């Protein structure tokens, strides 16, 4: 009787039972819409990678290998062998180039930068205009 009162939240006991039987669904990002764009970035330096980037190449900014676990969309430090895919063995150096068949560059949807002026003079002028007496 005491346990019935302790765990009255809806779904408390059922949550684990429902999740155990279902395979995990892959993460699906929202489609790019107005003001948004799909991009890939280097996991080390954050540089925007062009759409024509060779996944077997190197980052144009920091020259790190792109076909490596750390750059992969399936990389997850909390998983077995640090990968969401069923890899047969652990790859010890996550930054080194490898020949994994599951590799894919992560693509994220982010807000597109505004095309307005971002010069420092314009920002200073706008700030001064806030306190200008007329």
MOUR-V824249 format. One record per residue. N is the residue number from 1. RES is the residue in three letters. OMEGA is omega in whole degrees, 0 to 359 (* if undefined). NEAR is the number of other C-alpha atoms within 10 Angstrom. Layout:
n->(N N)
res->(RES RES)
omega->(OMEGA OMEGA)
near->(NEAR NEAR)
//
This chain:
n->(1 2 3 4 5 6 7 8 9 10 11 12 13 14 15 16 17 18 19 20 21 22 23 24 25 26 27 28 29 30 31 32 33 34 35 36 37 38 39 40 41 42 43 44 45 46 47 48 49 50 51 52 53 54 55 56 57 58 59 60 61 62 63 64 65 66 67 68 69 70 71 72 73 74 75 76 77 78 79 80 81 82 83 84 85 86 87 88 89 90 91 92 93 94 95 96 97 98 99 100 101 102 103 104 105 106 107 108 109 110 111 112 113 114 115 116 117 118 119 120 121 122 123 124 125 126 127 128 129 130 131 132 133 134)
res->(UNK UNK UNK UNK UNK UNK UNK UNK UNK UNK UNK UNK UNK UNK UNK UNK UNK UNK UNK UNK UNK UNK UNK UNK UNK UNK UNK UNK UNK UNK UNK UNK UNK UNK UNK UNK UNK UNK UNK UNK UNK UNK UNK UNK UNK UNK UNK UNK UNK UNK UNK UNK UNK UNK UNK UNK UNK UNK UNK UNK UNK UNK UNK UNK UNK UNK UNK UNK UNK UNK UNK UNK UNK UNK UNK UNK UNK UNK UNK UNK UNK UNK UNK UNK UNK UNK UNK UNK UNK UNK UNK UNK UNK UNK UNK UNK UNK UNK UNK UNK UNK UNK UNK UNK UNK UNK UNK UNK UNK UNK UNK UNK UNK UNK UNK UNK UNK UNK UNK UNK UNK UNK UNK UNK UNK UNK UNK UNK UNK UNK UNK UNK UNK UNK)
omega->(180 181 178 180 184 185 182 181 181 176 184 182 184 187 181 180 180 184 184 184 185 174 181 179 179 179 178 180 178 178 178 180 179 180 180 178 177 183 170 179 175 181 181 186 179 180 177 180 178 181 182 182 177 181 177 182 181 176 181 182 186 176 177 179 179 180 181 183 184 181 188 178 182 181 179 183 181 182 176 184 177 180 178 180 181 179 184 180 181 174 189 182 184 180 182 179 178 182 182 181 182 187 170 178 179 177 180 177 179 180 177 179 179 181 179 182 180 180 182 181 180 179 179 180 179 179 179 180 178 187 181 176 179 *)
near->(5 6 7 8 8 8 11 10 9 8 11 10 11 9 10 10 11 10 10 9 8 8 7 9 6 8 8 7 10 11 11 15 12 8 10 15 15 17 17 20 17 23 17 16 12 12 14 14 16 12 9 6 14 12 16 13 13 16 23 15 13 12 12 19 21 27 23 23 27 23 25 22 18 20 20 15 11 9 11 13 17 18 20 17 15 9 14 7 8 11 16 10 11 16 17 15 18 16 10 13 8 14 19 17 22 16 14 17 15 15 12 14 9 8 6 6 9 9 8 9 10 11 12 10 10 11 11 10 10 8 8 7 5 3)
//
